[in-house]
Amino acid sequence: MTNPPGLMISAPASGTGKTTVMLGLLRALKDDGATVQPFKSGPDYIDPAFHLAAAGRSSFNFDTWAMDEKLLGGIAAKVAGADICIAEGSMGLFDGVATRGQTGFGSSAETALAMGWPVVLVIDVGGQAQSAAATALGFKMYNPDLPFAGVILNRVASPRHERLTRLGMERAGVTVLGALPRRGDLKLPERHLGLIQAVEHPDLEAAIAGYADFLRDNVDLSALRAAARAGPPMAAHPLPKPPAQRIALARDAAFSFTYPHLLDGWRAHGAEILPFSPLADEAPDTNADLVWLPGGYPELHAGTIAAASKFKRGLRAHAEAKPVHGECGGYMALGAGLIDKDGTRHEMAGLLGLVTSYEKRKFNLGYRRAVLEKPMAGFDAGAALRGHEFHYSSILEQPDPALAQVFDADGNAVVQTGSWRENVTGTFFHLITGEAP
């Protein structure tokens, strides 16, 4: 399969403005008539929904720590029909884990190398001028094998500031593709997991249109498109198989984080996905073979979930004979109780004994490798899974047996083992893929 040309939008660190640049670029190219395929490097499950809103095409994650060559190739097949691919990096360009995974360390640089896409580095030049060129040059030279398209200067204070910064870049031999003036209204709203969800943005369409106009006024889009390159052909492989034929999938503002490649793979293999909303007090379809509760923000809707009697009755009825699985927020909703940040306890479904609390925040972040001790939907005992965990909750009670032995990216055991009871299973990590046997 021949890939269309692509670029990796990255940065020296988080917080430099690459997401707003990404969204503006996607929309500006789309408005110019290009069919743009967005991607996200790394395990972030919030950004792809913003990419979809900006580009009009579903965005997929590439993850060189969790995914083997076959899965990367299957996801790469999503470029079919696109004129250009634009990927957004995670954290800093070379940031990854300390220990190699199935294929690598999980950095955005690895994704760019695998796909053959040159890097566009978004640099926050606030508080410096010519010195920013040293940062750019360091990133350009750190891995000479990595194609480097140039930089976009962000948060430029004045025409003089831009001129001085460009002089430094010229001396360093770094191409400047654009310079964005400092604007306080170009920051996306955030909450404790980072960006708010796309569906919660008060006026997402207007925001993205504004970003596109801003990019068009301050970035050389023609030069940027000319810098895009096509990587080597990759064999297209099937995406992961579904865990059941008919899957009742919770889908609303409280339960929204499922990796797009999984849903695409389930559908491609003929599974029927039956969405329902716990927040609207909807019960899962009684004809479903499996109920799957994704992660999301149940802590922000705990009172509504606790009062959703029809949802909880339907969930319990399903669990009497058929499997239920929850991950992260979905796992918490399957438990006995959830304590919100104000210390109020809300009664959850009670299918597991888990009690979690947000009253005292505990940061849980990182890749996870799990070896199942008990079968779960789609996987036998002994199967090894790859996933990612990101939440701020603490476990107060977990009386049920552990679902798996769970390890971080460096092989250290973690206490968030998941748990099971009869037909119900749950994990704190979001599933990315199962390892090949």
Sine and cosine of phi, psi and omega as CSV:
sin_phi,cos_phi,sin_psi,cos_psi,sin_omega,cos_omega
0.00,0.00,0.80,-0.60,0.04,-1.00
-1.00,0.03,0.78,-0.62,-0.03,-1.00
-1.00,0.07,0.57,-0.82,0.20,-0.98
-0.94,0.35,0.28,-0.96,0.02,-1.00
-0.90,0.44,0.47,-0.88,-0.03,-1.00
-0.54,-0.84,0.20,-0.98,0.05,-1.00
-0.65,-0.76,0.48,-0.88,0.14,-0.99
-0.94,-0.34,0.88,-0.47,0.07,-1.00
-1.00,0.00,0.93,-0.36,-0.06,-1.00
-0.73,-0.69,-0.18,-0.98,-0.10,-0.99
-0.31,-0.95,0.25,-0.97,0.09,-1.00
-0.93,0.37,-0.41,0.91,-0.07,-1.00
-0.31,-0.95,0.19,-0.98,0.13,-0.99
-0.92,0.38,0.42,-0.91,0.09,-1.00
0.99,0.11,0.23,0.97,-0.03,-1.00
-1.00,-0.06,-0.13,0.99,0.03,-1.00
0.97,-0.23,0.26,0.97,-0.08,-1.00
-0.94,0.35,-0.47,0.88,-0.01,-1.00
-0.93,0.36,-0.68,0.73,0.04,-1.00
-0.92,0.39,-0.60,0.80,0.10,-1.00
-0.88,0.47,-0.70,0.71,0.00,-1.00
-0.86,0.51,-0.75,0.66,-0.05,-1.00
-0.91,0.40,-0.66,0.75,0.04,-1.00
-0.91,0.42,-0.63,0.78,0.01,-1.00
-0.92,0.38,-0.70,0.71,0.04,-1.00
-0.84,0.55,-0.74,0.68,-0.06,-1.00
-0.94,0.33,-0.64,0.77,-0.01,-1.00
-0.89,0.46,-0.68,0.73,0.02,-1.00
-0.92,0.40,-0.64,0.77,0.04,-1.00
-0.89,0.46,-0.69,0.73,0.01,-1.00
-0.90,0.44,-0.44,0.90,0.04,-1.00
-0.99,0.16,0.02,1.00,0.06,-1.00
0.99,-0.14,0.04,1.00,0.00,-1.00
-0.99,0.12,0.57,-0.82,0.17,-0.98
-1.00,-0.01,0.93,-0.36,-0.16,-0.99
-0.95,-0.32,0.80,-0.61,0.06,-1.00
-0.97,-0.22,0.92,-0.39,0.02,-1.00
-1.00,0.05,0.46,-0.89,0.11,-0.99
-0.65,-0.76,0.32,-0.95,0.12,-0.99
-0.81,-0.58,0.82,-0.58,0.08,-1.00
-1.00,0.08,0.79,-0.61,0.00,-1.00
0.98,-0.19,-0.03,-1.00,-0.19,-0.98
-1.00,0.01,0.13,0.99,-0.04,-1.00
-0.87,0.49,0.75,-0.66,-0.03,-1.00
-0.92,-0.40,0.15,0.99,0.05,-1.00
-1.00,-0.10,-0.73,0.69,-0.08,-1.00
-0.84,0.54,-0.63,0.78,-0.05,-1.00
-0.83,0.56,-0.53,0.85,0.03,-1.00
-0.93,0.38,-0.58,0.81,0.10,-1.00
-0.92,0.39,-0.65,0.76,0.03,-1.00
-0.87,0.50,-0.69,0.73,0.02,-1.00
-0.86,0.52,-0.69,0.72,0.00,-1.00
-0.90,0.44,-0.56,0.83,-0.06,-1.00
-0.99,0.13,-0.61,0.79,-0.14,-0.99
-0.98,-0.20,-0.35,0.94,-0.06,-1.00
0.98,0.22,0.18,0.98,0.09,-1.00
-0.74,-0.67,0.59,-0.81,0.01,-1.00
-0.87,0.49,0.66,-0.75,0.03,-1.00
-0.99,-0.16,0.61,-0.80,-0.05,-1.00
-0.83,-0.56,0.52,-0.85,0.03,-1.00
-1.00,0.06,0.70,-0.71,0.30,-0.95
-0.97,-0.23,0.71,-0.70,0.00,-1.00
-0.61,-0.79,0.97,-0.23,-0.11,-0.99
-0.98,0.22,-0.15,0.99,0.14,-0.99
-0.99,0.12,-0.71,0.71,-0.14,-0.99
-1.00,0.00,-0.43,0.90,-0.19,-0.98
-0.96,-0.26,0.68,-0.73,0.10,-0.99
-1.00,0.07,0.03,-1.00,-0.10,-0.99
-0.88,0.47,-0.57,0.82,-0.02,-1.00
-0.91,0.41,-0.70,0.71,0.00,-1.00
-0.93,0.37,-0.64,0.77,0.07,-1.00
-0.86,0.51,-0.66,0.75,0.03,-1.00
-0.91,0.41,-0.62,0.78,0.04,-1.00
-0.90,0.44,-0.63,0.77,0.03,-1.00
-0.95,0.30,-0.60,0.80,0.03,-1.00
-0.87,0.49,-0.43,0.90,0.01,-1.00
-0.91,0.42,-0.25,0.97,0.02,-1.00
-0.92,0.38,-0.15,0.99,0.00,-1.00
-0.97,0.23,-0.11,0.99,-0.05,-1.00
-0.80,0.60,0.78,-0.62,0.02,-1.00
1.00,0.08,-0.06,1.00,-0.02,-1.00
-1.00,0.05,0.50,-0.87,0.10,-0.99
-1.00,0.01,-0.51,0.86,-0.02,-1.00
-0.43,-0.90,0.54,-0.84,0.07,-1.00
-0.94,-0.34,0.70,-0.72,0.07,-1.00
-0.80,-0.60,0.85,-0.52,0.01,-1.00
-0.93,-0.37,0.60,-0.80,0.08,-1.00
-0.97,-0.24,0.77,-0.64,0.02,-1.00
-0.98,0.19,0.14,-0.99,0.08,-1.00
-0.91,-0.41,0.62,-0.79,0.03,-1.00
0.77,0.64,-0.67,-0.74,0.07,-1.00
-1.00,0.05,0.33,-0.94,-0.12,-0.99
-0.81,0.58,-0.67,0.74,-0.09,-1.00
-0.98,-0.21,0.14,0.99,-0.05,-1.00
-0.97,0.24,0.77,-0.64,0.05,-1.00
-0.45,-0.89,-0.41,-0.91,0.02,-1.00
-0.99,-0.16,0.13,-0.99,-0.07,-1.00
-0.99,0.14,-0.44,0.90,-0.12,-0.99
-0.90,-0.44,0.70,-0.71,-0.01,-1.00
-0.89,0.45,0.67,-0.74,0.06,-1.00
-1.00,0.01,-0.60,-0.80,0.03,-1.00
-0.90,0.44,-0.60,0.80,-0.06,-1.00
-0.79,-0.61,-0.44,0.90,-0.08,-1.00
-0.17,-0.99,-0.37,-0.93,-0.08,-1.00
-0.98,-0.20,-0.06,1.00,0.12,-0.99
1.00,0.08,0.29,0.96,-0.04,-1.00
-1.00,0.09,0.33,-0.94,0.07,-1.00
-0.91,0.41,-0.53,0.85,0.05,-1.00
-0.88,0.48,-0.64,0.77,0.04,-1.00
-0.89,0.45,-0.66,0.75,0.04,-1.00
-0.88,0.48,-0.72,0.69,-0.01,-1.00
-0.87,0.49,-0.65,0.76,0.03,-1.00
-0.91,0.42,-0.69,0.72,-0.03,-1.00
-0.89,0.46,-0.60,0.80,-0.05,-1.00
-1.00,-0.06,-0.20,0.98,-0.02,-1.00
0.97,0.26,0.42,0.91,-0.08,-1.00
-0.99,-0.13,0.80,-0.60,0.08,-1.00
-0.90,0.44,0.46,-0.89,-0.04,-1.00
-1.00,-0.07,0.73,-0.69,0.22,-0.97
-0.95,-0.30,0.90,-0.44,-0.09,-1.00
-0.99,-0.12,0.85,-0.52,0.07,-1.00
-1.00,-0.01,0.90,-0.44,-0.09,-1.00
-0.91,-0.42,0.80,-0.59,0.13,-0.99
-0.98,0.18,0.94,-0.34,-0.08,-1.00
-0.99,-0.13,0.22,0.98,0.05,-1.00
-0.85,0.52,0.74,-0.67,0.05,-1.00
0.99,0.16,0.12,0.99,0.04,-1.00
-0.48,-0.87,0.16,-0.99,0.04,-1.00
-0.67,-0.74,-0.99,-0.12,0.00,-1.00
-0.87,0.50,-0.47,0.88,-0.02,-1.00
-0.88,0.47,-0.43,0.90,0.02,-1.00
-0.88,0.48,-0.43,0.90,0.00,-1.00
-0.92,0.40,-0.52,0.85,0.03,-1.00
-0.91,0.42,-0.63,0.78,0.08,-1.00
-0.89,0.46,-0.74,0.67,-0.02,-1.00
-0.88,0.47,-0.69,0.72,-0.02,-1.00
-0.90,0.43,-0.63,0.78,0.05,-1.00
-0.87,0.49,-0.69,0.73,0.02,-1.00
-0.92,0.38,-0.60,0.80,0.00,-1.00
-0.91,0.41,-0.59,0.80,-0.10,-0.99
-1.00,-0.08,-0.21,0.98,-0.11,-0.99
-0.85,0.52,-0.66,0.75,0.10,-0.99
-0.75,-0.66,0.99,-0.15,-0.06,-1.00
-0.88,0.47,-0.33,0.94,0.01,-1.00
-0.97,0.23,-0.26,0.97,-0.06,-1.00
-1.00,0.09,0.86,-0.51,0.02,-1.00
-0.91,0.41,0.68,-0.73,-0.12,-0.99
-0.80,-0.60,0.91,-0.41,-0.06,-1.00
-0.99,0.13,-0.61,0.80,-0.04,-1.00
0.50,-0.87,-0.28,-0.96,-0.09,-1.00
-0.79,-0.62,0.44,-0.90,0.25,-0.97
-0.91,-0.41,0.85,-0.53,0.01,-1.00
-0.99,0.14,0.79,-0.61,-0.02,-1.00
-0.90,-0.44,0.51,-0.86,0.04,-1.00
0.88,0.48,0.76,0.66,0.06,-1.00
-0.98,0.20,0.76,-0.65,-0.17,-0.99
-0.99,0.11,-0.49,0.87,-0.11,-0.99
-0.25,-0.97,0.24,-0.97,0.09,-1.00
-0.85,0.53,-0.62,0.79,0.04,-1.00
-0.90,0.44,-0.68,0.73,0.04,-1.00
-0.86,0.51,-0.70,0.72,0.01,-1.00
-0.89,0.46,-0.69,0.72,-0.04,-1.00
-0.88,0.47,-0.70,0.71,0.01,-1.00
-0.90,0.44,-0.66,0.75,-0.01,-1.00
-0.92,0.40,-0.65,0.76,0.04,-1.00
-0.90,0.44,-0.60,0.80,0.05,-1.00
-0.86,0.50,-0.67,0.74,0.04,-1.00
-0.89,0.45,-0.69,0.73,0.00,-1.00
-0.90,0.43,-0.63,0.78,0.03,-1.00
-0.88,0.47,-0.68,0.73,0.02,-1.00
-0.89,0.46,-0.58,0.82,-0.01,-1.00
-0.99,0.13,-0.11,0.99,-0.01,-1.00
0.97,0.26,0.52,0.86,-0.03,-1.00
-0.95,-0.31,0.79,-0.61,0.00,-1.00
-0.97,0.26,0.76,-0.65,0.09,-1.00
-0.99,-0.14,0.89,-0.46,-0.03,-1.00
-1.00,-0.05,-0.23,0.97,0.01,-1.00
0.01,-1.00,0.31,-0.95,0.05,-1.00
-0.66,-0.75,0.88,-0.48,-0.10,-1.00
-0.98,-0.21,0.88,-0.47,0.06,-1.00
-0.88,0.48,0.47,-0.88,0.00,-1.00
-0.92,0.39,0.79,-0.62,0.05,-1.00
-0.60,-0.80,0.81,-0.59,-0.06,-1.00
-0.96,0.27,-0.26,0.97,-0.07,-1.00
-1.00,-0.05,0.17,0.99,-0.04,-1.00
-0.98,-0.20,0.38,0.92,0.02,-1.00
-0.96,-0.28,0.81,-0.58,0.03,-1.00
-0.94,0.33,0.56,-0.83,0.05,-1.00
-0.88,0.48,0.52,-0.85,-0.03,-1.00
-0.78,-0.63,0.31,-0.95,0.21,-0.98
-0.59,-0.81,-0.24,-0.97,-0.23,-0.97
-0.91,0.41,-0.32,0.95,0.09,-1.00
-0.99,-0.14,0.22,0.98,-0.06,-1.00
0.95,-0.31,-0.73,-0.68,0.00,-1.00
-0.91,0.42,0.51,-0.86,0.19,-0.98
-0.91,0.41,0.27,-0.96,0.06,-1.00
-0.94,0.35,0.46,-0.89,0.00,-1.00
-0.85,0.53,-0.62,0.79,-0.06,-1.00
-0.94,0.34,-0.27,0.96,-0.04,-1.00
-0.99,-0.11,-0.14,0.99,-0.02,-1.00
-0.90,0.44,0.73,-0.68,-0.09,-1.00
-0.90,0.45,-0.48,0.88,0.02,-1.00
-0.38,-0.93,0.94,0.35,-0.13,-0.99
-0.90,0.43,-0.67,0.74,-0.05,-1.00
-0.88,0.48,-0.70,0.72,0.02,-1.00
-0.91,0.42,-0.62,0.79,0.01,-1.00
-0.90,0.45,-0.73,0.69,-0.02,-1.00
-0.91,0.42,-0.65,0.76,0.05,-1.00
-0.87,0.48,-0.62,0.79,0.05,-1.00
-0.91,0.41,-0.66,0.75,0.05,-1.00
-0.88,0.48,-0.66,0.75,-0.02,-1.00
-0.89,0.46,-0.69,0.72,0.03,-1.00
-0.89,0.46,-0.65,0.76,0.00,-1.00
-0.90,0.45,-0.70,0.71,0.03,-1.00
-0.90,0.43,-0.69,0.72,-0.03,-1.00
-0.88,0.48,-0.58,0.81,-0.03,-1.00
-0.97,0.24,-0.36,0.93,-0.20,-0.98
-0.78,-0.62,0.00,1.00,0.01,-1.00
-0.81,-0.59,0.62,-0.78,0.05,-1.00
-0.99,0.13,1.00,0.00,-0.08,-1.00
-0.90,0.43,-0.55,0.84,0.03,-1.00
-0.91,0.42,-0.70,0.71,0.02,-1.00
-0.91,0.41,-0.60,0.80,0.00,-1.00
-0.91,0.42,-0.71,0.71,0.03,-1.00
-0.90,0.44,-0.60,0.80,0.01,-1.00
-0.92,0.38,-0.42,0.91,0.00,-1.00
-0.98,0.19,-0.29,0.96,-0.03,-1.00
-0.91,0.41,0.57,-0.82,-0.01,-1.00
-0.71,-0.70,0.50,-0.87,0.08,-1.00
-1.00,-0.04,0.69,-0.72,0.02,-1.00
-1.00,0.05,-0.07,-1.00,0.00,-1.00
-0.93,0.37,0.49,-0.87,0.04,-1.00
-0.86,0.52,0.59,-0.81,0.05,-1.00
-0.85,-0.53,0.65,-0.76,0.03,-1.00
-0.93,0.36,0.74,-0.68,0.01,-1.00
-1.00,0.08,0.86,-0.51,0.01,-1.00
-0.90,-0.43,0.41,-0.91,0.04,-1.00
-0.88,0.47,0.56,-0.83,0.09,-1.00
-0.98,0.21,0.17,-0.98,-0.09,-1.00
-0.83,0.56,0.58,-0.82,0.01,-1.00
-0.96,0.27,0.42,-0.91,-0.01,-1.00
-0.96,0.27,0.46,-0.89,0.05,-1.00
-0.98,0.17,-0.13,0.99,0.02,-1.00
-0.26,-0.96,0.21,-0.98,-0.02,-1.00
-0.98,0.18,-0.69,0.72,0.01,-1.00
-0.88,-0.48,0.92,-0.39,-0.13,-0.99
-0.91,-0.42,0.90,-0.44,0.12,-0.99
-0.99,0.14,0.91,-0.40,-0.12,-0.99
-0.93,-0.38,0.88,-0.47,0.08,-1.00
-0.91,0.42,0.74,-0.67,-0.11,-0.99
-0.53,-0.85,0.99,-0.16,0.12,-0.99
-0.26,-0.97,-0.24,-0.97,-0.08,-1.00
-0.91,0.41,-0.34,0.94,0.02,-1.00
-1.00,-0.02,-0.38,0.92,-0.08,-1.00
-0.69,-0.72,1.00,-0.09,-0.16,-0.99
-0.63,-0.78,-0.09,1.00,-0.15,-0.99
-0.99,-0.15,1.00,-0.05,0.14,-0.99
-0.76,-0.65,0.73,-0.69,-0.05,-1.00
-0.90,0.45,0.76,-0.65,-0.08,-1.00
-0.85,0.53,-0.55,0.84,-0.03,-1.00
-0.92,0.39,-0.48,0.88,0.05,-1.00
-0.93,0.38,-0.77,0.64,-0.01,-1.00
-0.88,0.48,-0.64,0.77,0.01,-1.00
-0.90,0.44,-0.67,0.75,0.03,-1.00
-0.91,0.41,-0.65,0.76,0.02,-1.00
-0.87,0.50,-0.72,0.70,-0.01,-1.00
-0.92,0.40,-0.65,0.76,-0.04,-1.00
-0.89,0.46,-0.49,0.87,0.03,-1.00
-1.00,0.02,0.14,0.99,0.12,-0.99
1.00,-0.07,0.12,0.99,0.02,-1.00
-0.95,0.30,0.51,-0.86,0.08,-1.00
-0.98,-0.21,0.85,-0.52,0.01,-1.00
-0.98,-0.17,0.83,-0.56,-0.11,-0.99
-0.91,-0.40,1.00,-0.03,-0.06,-1.00
-0.95,0.31,0.53,-0.85,0.10,-0.99
-0.50,-0.87,0.34,-0.94,-0.07,-1.00
-0.89,-0.46,0.94,-0.33,0.12,-0.99
-0.87,0.49,-0.56,0.83,-0.02,-1.00
-0.92,0.40,-0.45,0.89,0.07,-1.00
-1.00,-0.01,0.19,0.98,-0.02,-1.00
0.85,0.53,0.67,0.74,0.08,-1.00
-1.00,-0.08,0.69,-0.73,0.07,-1.00
-1.00,0.09,0.47,-0.88,0.09,-1.00
-0.90,0.43,0.48,-0.88,0.00,-1.00
-0.84,0.55,0.76,-0.65,-0.04,-1.00
-0.93,0.37,-0.29,0.96,0.04,-1.00
-1.00,0.02,0.00,1.00,-0.03,-1.00
-0.94,0.35,0.56,-0.83,0.11,-0.99
-1.00,0.05,-0.39,0.92,-0.08,-1.00
-0.51,-0.86,0.64,-0.77,0.18,-0.98
-0.95,-0.31,0.78,-0.63,-0.04,-1.00
-0.84,-0.54,0.88,-0.48,0.04,-1.00
-0.96,-0.27,0.95,-0.30,0.00,-1.00
-0.96,0.27,0.03,-1.00,0.12,-0.99
-0.98,0.19,0.04,-1.00,-0.02,-1.00
0.30,-0.95,-0.74,-0.67,-0.04,-1.00
-0.78,-0.62,0.85,0.52,0.00,-1.00
-0.89,0.45,-0.45,0.89,-0.02,-1.00
-0.91,0.41,-0.41,0.91,0.03,-1.00
-1.00,0.09,-0.19,0.98,-0.05,-1.00
-0.77,-0.64,0.42,0.91,-0.14,-0.99
-0.88,0.48,-0.64,0.77,0.01,-1.00
-0.90,0.44,-0.64,0.77,0.03,-1.00
-0.92,0.40,-0.66,0.75,0.03,-1.00
-0.91,0.42,-0.68,0.73,-0.01,-1.00
-0.87,0.49,-0.54,0.84,-0.03,-1.00
-1.00,0.02,-0.06,1.00,-0.07,-1.00
-0.99,0.14,0.98,0.21,-0.13,-0.99
-0.92,0.39,-0.63,0.78,0.00,-1.00
-0.90,0.43,-0.68,0.73,0.05,-1.00
-0.86,0.51,-0.75,0.67,-0.08,-1.00
-0.93,0.36,-0.61,0.79,0.05,-1.00
-0.89,0.45,-0.71,0.71,0.01,-1.00
-0.90,0.44,-0.63,0.78,0.02,-1.00
-0.90,0.43,-0.69,0.72,0.00,-1.00
-0.92,0.39,-0.62,0.79,0.02,-1.00
-0.90,0.43,-0.67,0.74,0.03,-1.00
-0.88,0.48,-0.68,0.73,-0.09,-1.00
-0.93,0.38,-0.26,0.97,0.01,-1.00
-0.90,0.43,-0.49,0.87,-0.07,-1.00
-0.73,-0.68,-0.30,0.95,-0.11,-0.99
-0.75,-0.66,0.34,-0.94,-0.14,-0.99
-0.96,0.27,0.53,-0.85,0.13,-0.99
-0.77,-0.63,0.70,-0.71,0.06,-1.00
-0.73,-0.68,0.66,-0.75,0.08,-1.00
-0.77,-0.64,0.58,-0.81,0.06,-1.00
-0.80,-0.60,0.74,-0.67,-0.02,-1.00
0.82,0.57,-0.94,-0.34,0.00,-1.00
-0.85,0.52,-0.59,0.80,0.06,-1.00
-0.91,0.42,-0.59,0.81,0.07,-1.00
-0.89,0.45,-0.70,0.72,0.02,-1.00
-0.88,0.47,-0.62,0.78,-0.01,-1.00
-0.93,0.37,-0.40,0.91,0.05,-1.00
-0.98,0.20,-0.24,0.97,-0.09,-1.00
-0.98,0.20,-0.14,-0.99,-0.04,-1.00
-0.99,0.15,-0.57,0.82,-0.05,-1.00
-0.34,-0.94,0.44,-0.90,0.07,-1.00
-0.75,-0.67,0.82,-0.57,0.00,-1.00
-0.98,-0.19,0.85,-0.53,-0.08,-1.00
-0.99,0.16,-0.01,-1.00,-0.10,-1.00
-0.91,0.42,-0.35,0.94,0.02,-1.00
-1.00,0.02,-0.01,1.00,0.02,-1.00
1.00,0.01,0.12,0.99,0.02,-1.00
-1.00,0.08,0.77,-0.64,0.03,-1.00
-1.00,0.00,0.71,-0.70,0.04,-1.00
-0.87,-0.50,0.74,-0.67,-0.03,-1.00
-0.98,0.19,0.82,-0.57,0.01,-1.00
-1.00,-0.09,-0.36,-0.93,-0.14,-0.99
-0.94,0.35,-0.44,0.90,0.04,-1.00
0.97,0.26,0.28,0.96,0.04,-1.00
-0.98,0.17,-0.30,0.95,0.15,-0.99
-0.77,-0.64,0.30,-0.96,-0.02,-1.00
-1.00,0.07,0.04,1.00,-0.09,-1.00
-0.86,0.51,0.73,-0.68,0.16,-0.99
-0.81,-0.58,0.82,-0.57,-0.02,-1.00
-0.86,-0.52,0.39,-0.92,-0.06,-1.00
-0.66,-0.75,0.65,-0.76,0.14,-0.99
-0.95,-0.32,0.09,1.00,-0.03,-1.00
-0.91,0.42,-0.67,0.74,0.13,-0.99
-0.91,-0.42,0.96,-0.28,-0.10,-0.99
-0.91,0.40,0.69,-0.73,0.11,-0.99
-0.75,-0.66,0.85,-0.52,-0.08,-1.00
-0.98,0.19,0.85,-0.52,0.04,-1.00
-0.83,-0.56,0.93,-0.38,-0.11,-0.99
-0.55,-0.83,0.72,-0.69,0.16,-0.99
0.53,-0.85,0.22,-0.97,0.11,-0.99
-0.92,0.40,0.45,-0.89,0.03,-1.00
-0.70,-0.71,0.68,-0.74,0.17,-0.99
-0.89,-0.46,0.84,-0.54,-0.09,-1.00
-0.87,-0.50,0.72,-0.70,0.12,-0.99
-0.94,-0.35,0.92,-0.39,-0.15,-0.99
-0.93,0.36,0.73,-0.69,0.14,-0.99
-0.99,-0.11,-0.23,0.97,-0.02,-1.00
-0.64,-0.77,0.62,-0.78,0.05,-1.00
-0.87,0.50,0.54,-0.84,0.18,-0.98
-0.73,-0.68,0.16,-0.99,-0.12,-0.99
-0.77,0.64,0.90,-0.44,0.06,-1.00
1.00,0.01,-0.09,1.00,-0.08,-1.00
-0.65,-0.76,0.62,-0.78,0.04,-1.00
-1.00,0.04,0.32,-0.95,0.14,-0.99
-0.84,0.54,0.64,-0.77,-0.05,-1.00
1.00,-0.07,-0.27,0.96,0.02,-1.00
-0.92,0.39,0.56,-0.83,0.06,-1.00
-0.97,-0.25,0.76,-0.65,-0.05,-1.00
-0.88,-0.47,0.46,-0.89,0.10,-1.00
-0.89,-0.45,0.68,-0.74,0.00,-1.00
-0.36,-0.93,-0.17,-0.99,-0.03,-1.00
-0.59,-0.81,0.65,-0.76,-0.05,-1.00
-0.88,-0.48,0.71,-0.71,0.00,-1.00
-0.40,-0.91,0.97,-0.25,0.05,-1.00
-0.26,-0.96,0.15,-0.99,-0.05,-1.00
-0.86,-0.51,0.43,0.90,-0.05,-1.00
-0.99,-0.15,0.37,-0.93,0.08,-1.00
-0.91,-0.42,0.59,-0.81,0.08,-1.00
-1.00,0.08,0.86,-0.51,0.10,-0.99
-1.00,-0.09,-0.62,0.79,0.02,-1.00
-0.61,-0.79,0.69,-0.72,0.11,-0.99
-0.55,-0.83,0.97,0.25,-0.14,-0.99
-0.98,0.20,-0.24,0.97,-0.07,-1.00
-0.99,0.13,0.30,-0.95,0.00,-1.00
-0.89,0.45,0.49,-0.87,0.03,-1.00
-0.91,0.40,0.66,-0.75,0.05,-1.00
-0.98,0.20,-0.55,0.84,-0.12,-0.99
-0.42,-0.91,0.30,-0.95,0.31,-0.95
-1.00,0.06,0.82,-0.58,-0.13,-0.99
-0.85,-0.53,0.68,-0.73,-0.07,-1.00
-0.76,-0.65,0.45,-0.89,0.10,-0.99
-0.99,0.13,-0.10,-1.00,-0.09,-1.00
-0.91,0.42,-0.38,0.93,0.00,-1.00
-0.99,-0.11,0.10,0.99,0.04,-1.00
1.00,0.03,0.15,0.99,0.04,-1.00
-0.99,0.11,0.71,-0.71,0.01,-1.00
-0.91,0.40,0.62,-0.78,0.08,-1.00
-0.89,-0.47,0.39,-0.92,-0.10,-0.99
-0.99,0.14,-0.27,0.96,-0.01,-1.00
-0.99,0.15,0.98,0.21,-0.12,-0.99
-1.00,0.09,-0.10,0.99,-0.21,-0.98
0.94,0.34,0.08,-1.00,0.00,-1.00
-0.40,-0.92,0.16,-0.99,-0.02,-1.00
-0.53,-0.85,0.42,-0.91,0.11,-0.99
-0.45,-0.90,0.91,-0.42,-0.02,-1.00
0.80,0.60,-0.91,-0.40,-0.07,-1.00
-1.00,-0.04,0.12,0.99,-0.13,-0.99
-0.93,-0.36,0.74,-0.67,0.05,-1.00
-0.74,-0.67,0.41,-0.91,0.04,-1.00
-0.42,-0.91,0.51,-0.86,0.04,-1.00
-0.69,-0.73,0.43,-0.90,0.13,-0.99
-1.00,0.10,-0.32,0.95,0.01,-1.00
-1.00,-0.01,0.49,-0.87,0.10,-0.99
-1.00,0.04,0.84,-0.55,-0.04,-1.00
-0.91,0.42,0.75,-0.67,0.15,-0.99
-0.97,-0.25,-0.74,0.67,0.00,-1.00
-0.20,-0.98,0.33,-0.95,0.19,-0.98
-1.00,-0.05,0.56,-0.83,0.05,-1.00
-0.95,0.31,0.55,-0.84,0.08,-1.00
-0.92,0.39,0.67,-0.74,-0.01,-1.00
-0.92,0.40,0.00,0.00,0.00,0.00
